[in-house]
Amino acid sequence: MVEATIDRQQEPIIELKGISKSFGNNIILDGVDLNIYRGEALVIIGPSGTGKSTILRIIAGLLPADAGEIYIKGQKRTGLIEDGDDPLGISMVFQQAALFDSLTVEENVGFSLYQHSRLSSHKIRDIVEEKLVMVGLGGTGSLYPSELSGGMRKRVSFARAVMSNPEDPKNNPEVILYDEPTAGLDPIASTVIEDLVRQLQCAEDVCGTYVMVSHQDSTIRRTADRVIFLYGGKIQWSGNIEEIDTTDNPLVRQFFSASTKGPIRVID
């Protein structure tokens, strides 16, 4: 496991202050404070329906908070991602890969460059192939998503997430948000994805910071340096990966033991 050395005396690159979010009468997040530091591998855990994916979407600028403030590199964000440029690039890997079925792998991975850059098609294809090689899928650009396994589709979504534009490096991704990247995969395919997450963190010219949501024990243990436990709209526990097995926190102990008895309410 890669152990990043995080200097928490430095200013966080992403800071959430008092973030709250409700859907109807259901309070999902209730005044959440969270700092994310450069080079960090942070995994958010907790029972289903506790707002983990909601936090990712708020960080990504895809969903507005009802209350609270978000700072990106010390700069307060106003509105959503389309309302202005953040001072660092943030990309997101969605749980279901979210590929366009009617587009080839190459067109999916290079979508943002085809739509928003002045690069030639030849140059874009070269960049796409470079990213596909990085995720172990070199030579698959002409295939369609329907021709790929679930694990391969996940890797295509990773390649898309780390796409860079040599014409506009300030918007290249510095942070990746992973929403359940191993969901629905068999144990071997999950291991491939877990290894890839760590490899991308260490790769040259690829963002070295990520925030992940996961339920899977192996994924949490193999990809996290720091873990936070979200429940009842608040962060109930934070610790490093080794502390999972030593903490007395009853929520964490119940979660990892998969016990139906404890403070986590079991939903039938």
Phi and psi restraints in degrees (value plus and minus 20) as a CYANA .aco file:
   2 VAL   PHI     -97.3   -57.3
   2 VAL   PSI     108.7   148.7
   3 GLU   PHI    -128.9   -88.9
   3 GLU   PSI      87.4   127.4
   4 ALA   PHI    -100.3   -60.3
   4 ALA   PSI     122.0   162.0
   5 THR   PHI    -113.7   -73.7
   5 THR   PSI      92.4   132.4
   6 ILE   PHI    -125.7   -85.7
   6 ILE   PSI     104.6   144.6
   7 ASP   PHI    -114.0   -74.0
   7 ASP   PSI      78.8   118.8
   8 ARG   PHI    -102.0   -62.0
   8 ARG   PSI     -13.9    26.1
   9 GLN   PHI    -101.6   -61.6
   9 GLN   PSI     -38.2     1.8
  10 GLN   PHI     -97.2   -57.2
  10 GLN   PSI     142.1   182.1
  11 GLU   PHI     -88.3   -48.3
  11 GLU   PSI     113.0   153.0
  12 PRO   PHI     -83.5   -43.5
  12 PRO   PSI     129.3   169.3
  13 ILE   PHI    -101.1   -61.1
  13 ILE   PSI     -44.5    -4.5
  14 ILE   PHI    -153.9  -113.9
  14 ILE   PSI     113.6   153.6
  15 GLU   PHI    -156.5  -116.5
  15 GLU   PSI     103.8   143.8
  16 LEU   PHI    -123.4   -83.4
  16 LEU   PSI     110.7   150.7
  17 LYS   PHI    -145.4  -105.4
  17 LYS   PSI      92.2   132.2
  18 GLY   PHI      40.1    80.1
  18 GLY   PSI      19.3    59.3
  19 ILE   PHI     -95.3   -55.3
  19 ILE   PSI     105.4   145.4
  20 SER   PHI    -146.7  -106.7
  20 SER   PSI     126.4   166.4
  21 LYS   PHI    -173.0  -133.0
  21 LYS   PSI     111.2   151.2
  22 SER   PHI    -147.4  -107.4
  22 SER   PSI     130.5   170.5
  23 PHE   PHI    -140.5  -100.5
  23 PHE   PSI      86.3   126.3
  24 GLY   PHI      44.8    84.8
  24 GLY   PSI    -148.0  -108.0
  25 ASN   PHI    -111.2   -71.2
  25 ASN   PSI     -17.2    22.8
  26 ASN   PHI    -113.1   -73.1
  26 ASN   PSI      89.9   129.9
  27 ILE   PHI    -100.1   -60.1
  27 ILE   PSI      96.3   136.3
  28 ILE   PHI    -114.2   -74.2
  28 ILE   PSI     -69.3   -29.3
  29 LEU   PHI    -143.5  -103.5
  29 LEU   PSI     117.2   157.2
  30 ASP   PHI    -152.1  -112.1
  30 ASP   PSI      62.1   102.1
  31 GLY   PHI      50.1    90.1
  31 GLY   PSI      27.0    67.0
  32 VAL   PHI     -99.3   -59.3
  32 VAL   PSI     110.6   150.6
  33 ASP   PHI    -130.2   -90.2
  33 ASP   PSI     112.1   152.1
  34 LEU   PHI    -173.9  -133.9
  34 LEU   PSI     109.9   149.9
  35 ASN   PHI    -129.4   -89.4
  35 ASN   PSI     117.6   157.6
  36 ILE   PHI    -142.5  -102.5
  36 ILE   PSI     109.7   149.7
  37 TYR   PHI    -131.0   -91.0
  37 TYR   PSI     132.2   172.2
  38 ARG   PHI     -78.8   -38.8
  38 ARG   PSI     114.5   154.5
  39 GLY   PHI      64.1   104.1
  39 GLY   PSI     -13.5    26.5
  40 GLU   PHI    -107.2   -67.2
  40 GLU   PSI     126.5   166.5
  41 ALA   PHI    -135.1   -95.1
  41 ALA   PSI      75.6   115.6
  42 LEU   PHI    -128.6   -88.6
  42 LEU   PSI     109.1   149.1
  43 VAL   PHI    -138.8   -98.8
  43 VAL   PSI     109.9   149.9
  44 ILE   PHI    -119.7   -79.7
  44 ILE   PSI     104.1   144.1
  45 ILE   PHI    -143.8  -103.8
  45 ILE   PSI     152.2   192.2
  46 GLY   PHI     125.1   165.1
  46 GLY   PSI     149.0   189.0
  47 PRO   PHI     -83.1   -43.1
  47 PRO   PSI     144.5   184.5
  48 SER   PHI     -81.6   -41.6
  48 SER   PSI     124.8   164.8
  49 GLY   PHI      59.6    99.6
  49 GLY   PSI      -3.8    36.2
  50 THR   PHI    -121.8   -81.8
  50 THR   PSI     -11.4    28.6
  51 GLY   PHI      78.0   118.0
  51 GLY   PSI      -7.3    32.7
  52 LYS   PHI     -84.6   -44.6
  52 LYS   PSI     -70.4   -30.4
  53 SER   PHI     -87.7   -47.7
  53 SER   PSI     -49.8    -9.8
  54 THR   PHI     -82.3   -42.3
  54 THR   PSI     -62.4   -22.4
  55 ILE   PHI     -79.9   -39.9
  55 ILE   PSI     -64.7   -24.7
  56 LEU   PHI     -78.6   -38.6
  56 LEU   PSI     -63.9   -23.9
  57 ARG   PHI     -88.8   -48.8
  57 ARG   PSI     -52.5   -12.5
  58 ILE   PHI     -89.4   -49.4
  58 ILE   PSI     -63.0   -23.0
  59 ILE   PHI     -81.0   -41.0
  59 ILE   PSI     -60.2   -20.2
  60 ALA   PHI     -91.2   -51.2
  60 ALA   PSI     -34.0     6.0
  61 GLY   PHI      61.1   101.1
  61 GLY   PSI       0.3    40.3
  62 LEU   PHI    -115.1   -75.1
  62 LEU   PSI     -35.4     4.6
  63 LEU   PHI    -160.3  -120.3
  63 LEU   PSI     111.9   151.9
  64 PRO   PHI    -101.6   -61.6
  64 PRO   PSI     125.3   165.3
  65 ALA   PHI    -100.6   -60.6
  65 ALA   PSI     132.3   172.3
  66 ASP   PHI     -97.3   -57.3
  66 ASP   PSI     -51.2   -11.2
  67 ALA   PHI    -173.0  -133.0
  67 ALA   PSI     138.8   178.8
  68 GLY   PHI      84.0   124.0
  68 GLY   PSI     156.5   196.5
  69 GLU   PHI    -150.9  -110.9
  69 GLU   PSI     129.3   169.3
  70 ILE   PHI    -143.8  -103.8
  70 ILE   PSI     109.0   149.0
  71 TYR   PHI    -137.5   -97.5
  71 TYR   PSI     109.6   149.6
  72 ILE   PHI    -133.9   -93.9
  72 ILE   PSI      93.7   133.7
  73 LYS   PHI      32.7    72.7
  73 LYS   PSI      20.0    60.0
  74 GLY   PHI      61.5   101.5
  74 GLY   PSI     -23.4    16.6
  75 GLN   PHI    -121.7   -81.7
  75 GLN   PSI     105.0   145.0
  76 LYS   PHI     -88.5   -48.5
  76 LYS   PSI     109.6   149.6
  77 ARG   PHI    -104.8   -64.8
  77 ARG   PSI     115.7   155.7
  78 THR   PHI    -139.7   -99.7
  78 THR   PSI     107.8   147.8
  79 GLY   PHI      59.1    99.1
  79 GLY   PSI    -180.2  -140.2
  80 LEU   PHI    -120.2   -80.2
  80 LEU   PSI     159.4   199.4
  81 ILE   PHI     -81.2   -41.2
  81 ILE   PSI     -52.3   -12.3
  82 GLU   PHI     -97.4   -57.4
  82 GLU   PSI     -29.6    10.4
  83 ASP   PHI    -104.8   -64.8
  83 ASP   PSI     -29.4    10.6
  84 GLY   PHI     155.6   195.6
  84 GLY   PSI     142.8   182.8
  85 ASP   PHI    -106.5   -66.5
  85 ASP   PSI     111.3   151.3
  86 ASP   PHI     -94.0   -54.0
  86 ASP   PSI     135.2   175.2
  87 PRO   PHI     -97.4   -57.4
  87 PRO   PSI     -13.1    26.9
  88 LEU   PHI    -171.5  -131.5
  88 LEU   PSI     133.5   173.5
  89 GLY   PHI    -100.6   -60.6
  89 GLY   PSI     114.1   154.1
  90 ILE   PHI    -146.4  -106.4
  90 ILE   PSI     106.2   146.2
  91 SER   PHI    -141.3  -101.3
  91 SER   PSI     141.3   181.3
  92 MET   PHI    -154.3  -114.3
  92 MET   PSI     116.6   156.6
  93 VAL   PHI    -126.0   -86.0
  93 VAL   PSI      96.3   136.3
  94 PHE   PHI    -104.1   -64.1
  94 PHE   PSI     137.8   177.8
  95 GLN   PHI     -77.9   -37.9
  95 GLN   PSI     -60.9   -20.9
  96 GLN   PHI    -118.3   -78.3
  96 GLN   PSI      -1.2    38.8
  97 ALA   PHI      53.5    93.5
  97 ALA   PSI     -55.9   -15.9
  98 ALA   PHI      35.7    75.7
  98 ALA   PSI      27.4    67.4
  99 LEU   PHI    -109.5   -69.5
  99 LEU   PSI     133.7   173.7
 100 PHE   PHI    -103.1   -63.1
 100 PHE   PSI      95.3   135.3
 101 ASP   PHI     -82.3   -42.3
 101 ASP   PSI     -49.4    -9.4
 102 SER   PHI    -105.6   -65.6
 102 SER   PSI     -23.6    16.4
 103 LEU   PHI    -128.1   -88.1
 103 LEU   PSI     130.9   170.9
 104 THR   PHI     -91.3   -51.3
 104 THR   PSI     150.0   190.0
 105 VAL   PHI     -76.5   -36.5
 105 VAL   PSI     -66.2   -26.2
 106 GLU   PHI     -78.7   -38.7
 106 GLU   PSI     -65.2   -25.2
 107 GLU   PHI     -88.7   -48.7
 107 GLU   PSI     -53.4   -13.4
 108 ASN   PHI     -86.7   -46.7
 108 ASN   PSI     -69.1   -29.1
 109 VAL   PHI     -86.7   -46.7
 109 VAL   PSI     -60.1   -20.1
 110 GLY   PHI    -111.2   -71.2
 110 GLY   PSI      -7.8    32.2
 111 PHE   PHI     -74.0   -34.0
 111 PHE   PSI     -68.2   -28.2
 112 SER   PHI     -84.9   -44.9
 112 SER   PSI     -55.9   -15.9
 113 LEU   PHI     -91.6   -51.6
 113 LEU   PSI     -60.4   -20.4
 114 TYR   PHI     -82.1   -42.1
 114 TYR   PSI     -54.6   -14.6
 115 GLN   PHI    -106.2   -66.2
 115 GLN   PSI     -52.8   -12.8
 116 HIS   PHI    -148.2  -108.2
 116 HIS   PSI      -8.9    31.1
 117 SER   PHI    -144.0  -104.0
 117 SER   PSI     148.0   188.0
 118 ARG   PHI    -122.6   -82.6
 118 ARG   PSI      -8.5    31.5
 119 LEU   PHI     -86.4   -46.4
 119 LEU   PSI     128.3   168.3
 120 SER   PHI     -89.6   -49.6
 120 SER   PSI     137.3   177.3
 121 SER   PHI     -79.1   -39.1
 121 SER   PSI     -56.8   -16.8
 122 HIS   PHI     -84.1   -44.1
 122 HIS   PSI     -63.9   -23.9
 123 LYS   PHI     -84.9   -44.9
 123 LYS   PSI     -61.8   -21.8
 124 ILE   PHI     -82.4   -42.4
 124 ILE   PSI     -62.3   -22.3
 125 ARG   PHI     -80.8   -40.8
 125 ARG   PSI     -59.1   -19.1
 126 ASP   PHI     -84.0   -44.0
 126 ASP   PSI     -62.7   -22.7
 127 ILE   PHI     -86.6   -46.6
 127 ILE   PSI     -62.2   -22.2
 128 VAL   PHI     -80.2   -40.2
 128 VAL   PSI     -67.0   -27.0
 129 GLU   PHI     -82.1   -42.1
 129 GLU   PSI     -57.5   -17.5
 130 GLU   PHI     -79.9   -39.9
 130 GLU   PSI     -62.6   -22.6
 131 LYS   PHI     -92.3   -52.3
 131 LYS   PSI     -55.7   -15.7
 132 LEU   PHI     -86.0   -46.0
 132 LEU   PSI     -59.5   -19.5
 133 VAL   PHI     -81.8   -41.8
 133 VAL   PSI     -59.3   -19.3
 134 MET   PHI     -79.8   -39.8
 134 MET   PSI     -54.2   -14.2
 135 VAL   PHI    -120.0   -80.0
 135 VAL   PSI      -7.3    32.7
 136 GLY   PHI      59.6    99.6
 136 GLY   PSI       4.4    44.4
 137 LEU   PHI    -146.8  -106.8
 137 LEU   PSI      11.4    51.4
 138 GLY   PHI     -76.6   -36.6
 138 GLY   PSI     120.1   160.1
 139 GLY   PHI      63.1   103.1
 139 GLY   PSI     -12.6    27.4
 140 THR   PHI    -122.9   -82.9
 140 THR   PSI     -11.8    28.2
 141 GLY   PHI     -79.4   -39.4
 141 GLY   PSI     -48.0    -8.0
 142 SER   PHI    -104.8   -64.8
 142 SER   PSI     -28.4    11.6
 143 LEU   PHI     -97.7   -57.7
 143 LEU   PSI     141.5   181.5
 144 TYR   PHI    -125.7   -85.7
 144 TYR   PSI     136.0   176.0
 145 PRO   PHI     -71.7   -31.7
 145 PRO   PSI     -55.1   -15.1
 146 SER   PHI     -85.2   -45.2
 146 SER   PSI     -37.2     2.8
 147 GLU   PHI    -112.3   -72.3
 147 GLU   PSI     -16.7    23.3
 148 LEU   PHI    -130.7   -90.7
 148 LEU   PSI     132.9   172.9
 149 SER   PHI     -95.2   -55.2
 149 SER   PSI     149.9   189.9
 150 GLY   PHI     -79.9   -39.9
 150 GLY   PSI     -62.8   -22.8
 151 GLY   PHI     -84.9   -44.9
 151 GLY   PSI     -57.0   -17.0
 152 MET   PHI     -87.4   -47.4
 152 MET   PSI     -59.3   -19.3
 153 ARG   PHI     -82.5   -42.5
 153 ARG   PSI     -59.1   -19.1
 154 LYS   PHI     -80.2   -40.2
 154 LYS   PSI     -62.9   -22.9
 155 ARG   PHI     -87.6   -47.6
 155 ARG   PSI     -54.3   -14.3
 156 VAL   PHI     -81.5   -41.5
 156 VAL   PSI     -61.2   -21.2
 157 SER   PHI     -86.3   -46.3
 157 SER   PSI     -50.8   -10.8
 158 PHE   PHI     -86.0   -46.0
 158 PHE   PSI     -65.1   -25.1
 159 ALA   PHI     -79.1   -39.1
 159 ALA   PSI     -61.0   -21.0
 160 ARG   PHI     -84.0   -44.0
 160 ARG   PSI     -58.6   -18.6
 161 ALA   PHI     -86.6   -46.6
 161 ALA   PSI     -48.2    -8.2
 162 VAL   PHI    -121.7   -81.7
 162 VAL   PSI      -5.8    34.2
 163 MET   PHI     -81.7   -41.7
 163 MET   PSI     119.4   159.4
 164 SER   PHI    -146.0  -106.0
 164 SER   PSI     134.0   174.0
 165 ASN   PHI    -136.8   -96.8
 165 ASN   PSI      88.2   128.2
 166 PRO   PHI     -81.4   -41.4
 166 PRO   PSI     -40.1    -0.1
 167 GLU   PHI     -99.2   -59.2
 167 GLU   PSI     -40.1    -0.1
 168 ASP   PHI    -162.5  -122.5
 168 ASP   PSI      45.4    85.4
 169 PRO   PHI     -83.4   -43.4
 169 PRO   PSI     -42.6    -2.6
 170 LYS   PHI     -85.1   -45.1
 170 LYS   PSI     -41.2    -1.2
 171 ASN   PHI    -118.2   -78.2
 171 ASN   PSI     -16.2    23.8
 172 ASN   PHI     -87.8   -47.8
 172 ASN   PSI     124.3   164.3
 173 PRO   PHI     -85.8   -45.8
 173 PRO   PSI     108.8   148.8
 174 GLU   PHI    -127.1   -87.1
 174 GLU   PSI     -39.0     1.0
 175 VAL   PHI    -152.9  -112.9
 175 VAL   PSI     113.1   153.1
 176 ILE   PHI    -132.2   -92.2
 176 ILE   PSI     115.8   155.8
 177 LEU   PHI    -127.7   -87.7
 177 LEU   PSI     101.5   141.5
 178 TYR   PHI    -129.1   -89.1
 178 TYR   PSI     101.4   141.4
 179 ASP   PHI    -123.6   -83.6
 179 ASP   PSI      81.6   121.6
 180 GLU   PHI      29.5    69.5
 180 GLU   PSI      40.3    80.3
 181 PRO   PHI     -86.4   -46.4
 181 PRO   PSI     -39.3     0.7
 182 THR   PHI    -127.4   -87.4
 182 THR   PSI     -11.3    28.7
 183 ALA   PHI     -80.6   -40.6
 183 ALA   PSI     112.3   152.3
 184 GLY   PHI      60.3   100.3
 184 GLY   PSI     -16.1    23.9
 185 LEU   PHI    -120.4   -80.4
 185 LEU   PSI     131.0   171.0
 186 ASP   PHI     -92.4   -52.4
 186 ASP   PSI     145.8   185.8
 187 PRO   PHI     -76.7   -36.7
 187 PRO   PSI     -57.8   -17.8
 188 ILE   PHI     -89.7   -49.7
 188 ILE   PSI     -65.6   -25.6
 189 ALA   PHI     -82.8   -42.8
 189 ALA   PSI     -55.8   -15.8
 190 SER   PHI     -82.6   -42.6
 190 SER   PSI     -62.0   -22.0
 191 THR   PHI     -82.0   -42.0
 191 THR   PSI     -60.2   -20.2
 192 VAL   PHI     -79.5   -39.5
 192 VAL   PSI     -64.7   -24.7
 193 ILE   PHI     -88.1   -48.1
 193 ILE   PSI     -61.5   -21.5
 194 GLU   PHI     -80.3   -40.3
 194 GLU   PSI     -64.4   -24.4
 195 ASP   PHI     -82.9   -42.9
 195 ASP   PSI     -58.8   -18.8
 196 LEU   PHI     -86.2   -46.2
 196 LEU   PSI     -59.7   -19.7
 197 VAL   PHI     -76.0   -36.0
 197 VAL   PSI     -67.0   -27.0
 198 ARG   PHI     -88.5   -48.5
 198 ARG   PSI     -58.8   -18.8
 199 GLN   PHI     -83.0   -43.0
 199 GLN   PSI     -61.4   -21.4
 200 LEU   PHI     -86.4   -46.4
 200 LEU   PSI     -53.0   -13.0
 201 GLN   PHI     -82.6   -42.6
 201 GLN   PSI     -52.3   -12.3
 202 CYS   PHI    -116.8   -76.8
 202 CYS   PSI     -28.3    11.7
 203 ALA   PHI     -91.0   -51.0
 203 ALA   PSI     126.3   166.3
 204 GLU   PHI     -87.2   -47.2
 204 GLU   PSI     120.5   160.5
 205 ASP   PHI      44.3    84.3
 205 ASP   PSI      -0.4    39.6
 206 VAL   PHI    -143.0  -103.0
 206 VAL   PSI     125.7   165.7
 207 CYS   PHI     -74.1   -34.1
 207 CYS   PSI     116.5   156.5
 208 GLY   PHI    -123.3   -83.3
 208 GLY   PSI      -8.4    31.6
 209 THR   PHI    -144.2  -104.2
 209 THR   PSI     114.5   154.5
 210 TYR   PHI    -166.0  -126.0
 210 TYR   PSI     134.6   174.6
 211 VAL   PHI    -145.1  -105.1
 211 VAL   PSI     108.6   148.6
 212 MET   PHI    -146.6  -106.6
 212 MET   PSI     124.7   164.7
 213 VAL   PHI    -126.6   -86.6
 213 VAL   PSI     110.8   150.8
 214 SER   PHI    -174.3  -134.3
 214 SER   PSI     128.8   168.8
 215 HIS   PHI    -124.0   -84.0
 215 HIS   PSI     -37.5     2.5
 216 GLN   PHI    -103.2   -63.2
 216 GLN   PSI     107.4   147.4
 217 ASP   PHI     -75.5   -35.5
 217 ASP   PSI     -69.1   -29.1
 218 SER   PHI     -83.8   -43.8
 218 SER   PSI     -59.7   -19.7
 219 THR   PHI     -85.3   -45.3
 219 THR   PSI     -63.1   -23.1
 220 ILE   PHI     -80.2   -40.2
 220 ILE   PSI     -68.0   -28.0
 221 ARG   PHI     -91.8   -51.8
 221 ARG   PSI     -48.7    -8.7
 222 ARG   PHI    -114.6   -74.6
 222 ARG   PSI     -32.0     8.0
 223 THR   PHI    -139.4   -99.4
 223 THR   PSI     -32.0     8.0
 224 ALA   PHI    -117.3   -77.3
 224 ALA   PSI     121.8   161.8
 225 ASP   PHI    -119.7   -79.7
 225 ASP   PSI     -64.7   -24.7
 226 ARG   PHI    -141.5  -101.5
 226 ARG   PSI     124.0   164.0
 227 VAL   PHI    -145.7  -105.7
 227 VAL   PSI     117.2   157.2
 228 ILE   PHI    -142.1  -102.1
 228 ILE   PSI     123.2   163.2
 229 PHE   PHI    -128.2   -88.2
 229 PHE   PSI     100.7   140.7
 230 LEU   PHI    -126.4   -86.4
 230 LEU   PSI     107.1   147.1
 231 TYR   PHI    -180.5  -140.5
 231 TYR   PSI     121.2   161.2
 232 GLY   PHI      43.9    83.9
 232 GLY   PSI       7.7    47.7
 233 GLY   PHI      61.4   101.4
 233 GLY   PSI     -18.9    21.1
 234 LYS   PHI    -153.8  -113.8
 234 LYS   PSI     138.4   178.4
 235 ILE   PHI     -98.5   -58.5
 235 ILE   PSI      94.7   134.7
 236 GLN   PHI    -115.1   -75.1
 236 GLN   PSI     -38.1     1.9
 237 TRP   PHI    -181.6  -141.6
 237 TRP   PSI     125.2   165.2
 238 SER   PHI    -161.4  -121.4
 238 SER   PSI     115.6   155.6
 239 GLY   PHI    -188.5  -148.5
 239 GLY   PSI     152.4   192.4
 240 ASN   PHI    -103.6   -63.6
 240 ASN   PSI     152.6   192.6
 241 ILE   PHI     -83.4   -43.4
 241 ILE   PSI     -52.6   -12.6
 242 GLU   PHI     -87.9   -47.9
 242 GLU   PSI     -47.6    -7.6
 243 GLU   PHI     -95.0   -55.0
 243 GLU   PSI     -31.8     8.2
 244 ILE   PHI     -74.8   -34.8
 244 ILE   PSI     -61.5   -21.5
 245 ASP   PHI    -111.0   -71.0
 245 ASP   PSI     -22.5    17.5
 246 THR   PHI    -137.8   -97.8
 246 THR   PSI     -34.2     5.8
 247 THR   PHI     -87.9   -47.9
 247 THR   PSI     129.0   169.0
 248 ASP   PHI    -113.4   -73.4
 248 ASP   PSI     -18.9    21.1
 249 ASN   PHI     -81.0   -41.0
 249 ASN   PSI     100.6   140.6
 250 PRO   PHI     -87.2   -47.2
 250 PRO   PSI     -48.4    -8.4
 251 LEU   PHI     -87.4   -47.4
 251 LEU   PSI     -66.0   -26.0
 252 VAL   PHI     -85.6   -45.6
 252 VAL   PSI     -62.3   -22.3
 253 ARG   PHI     -83.7   -43.7
 253 ARG   PSI     -61.2   -21.2
 254 GLN   PHI     -87.8   -47.8
 254 GLN   PSI     -61.4   -21.4
 255 PHE   PHI     -79.4   -39.4
 255 PHE   PSI     -67.4   -27.4
 256 PHE   PHI    -101.5   -61.5
 256 PHE   PSI     -37.9     2.1
 257 SER   PHI    -109.2   -69.2
 257 SER   PSI     -30.4     9.6
 258 ALA   PHI      39.5    79.5
 258 ALA   PSI       9.6    49.6
 259 SER   PHI    -100.2   -60.2
 259 SER   PSI     124.4   164.4
 260 THR   PHI    -105.4   -65.4
 260 THR   PSI     -23.9    16.1
 261 LYS   PHI    -129.3   -89.3
 261 LYS   PSI     106.0   146.0
 262 GLY   PHI     131.5   171.5
 262 GLY   PSI    -192.1  -152.1
 263 PRO   PHI     -93.6   -53.6
 263 PRO   PSI     -37.7     2.3
 264 ILE   PHI     -96.5   -56.5
 264 ILE   PSI     103.1   143.1
 265 ARG   PHI     -92.4   -52.4
 265 ARG   PSI     107.7   147.7
 266 VAL   PHI    -105.1   -65.1
 266 VAL   PSI     104.6   144.6
 267 ILE   PHI    -117.2   -77.2
 267 ILE   PSI     100.3   140.3
